[in-house]
Each structure stands twice: as C-alpha cells, then as structure tokens.
C-alpha cells in the first residue's frame, strides 16, 4: 500500500491541528491512518502522512476537490496552492 506525505502552508497551525478530527473521515474513502506534523521552526508549514490503497482514486480526489472536501480544507485554513504530495518509494 503506498504511503504519502502531504505538505502545505496553513493560515493558522493550531486551527489546522483541530481540523484532524474532520479530515480523517473526509479522506477515509481514499486514505487512512493520517498523522499530522508541524514545522519545527514555528512557521505555518504543516504535513500529514497517509496510507493510500488506491493512488488513482486519491489523485482524482486531490485534482478535483469535492465541495465537501474543499469546504473542510477551507475551514482548516489550508492554502491549496501550496500543497505538495510525496509518494514513498
């Protein structure tokens, strides 16, 4: 099962961390076992790791956020244009 890391900038790190309870169910159709990380330098950079059983399904979700997922990301203060996905090789 592929593992990924997703990095992004957020408007408020503490608000983003509170969002995890909402993000895990929102991603459950395409990813599981989400873990959250914050930048050691105190900046607004964050990361999450996920297990992804179907990369094509995950990429489809990422390329065209559903209205519900887009709304959830907005509530978390994510800045979508800064998102980068890394795949474990």
Buried (B, 14 or more C-beta within 10 A) or exposed (E): EBBBBBBBBBEEBEEBBEBEEBBBEBBEEBBEEBEBEBEEEEEBBBBBBBBBEEBEEBEEBBEEBEEEBEEBBEBBBBEEEEEEBEEEE
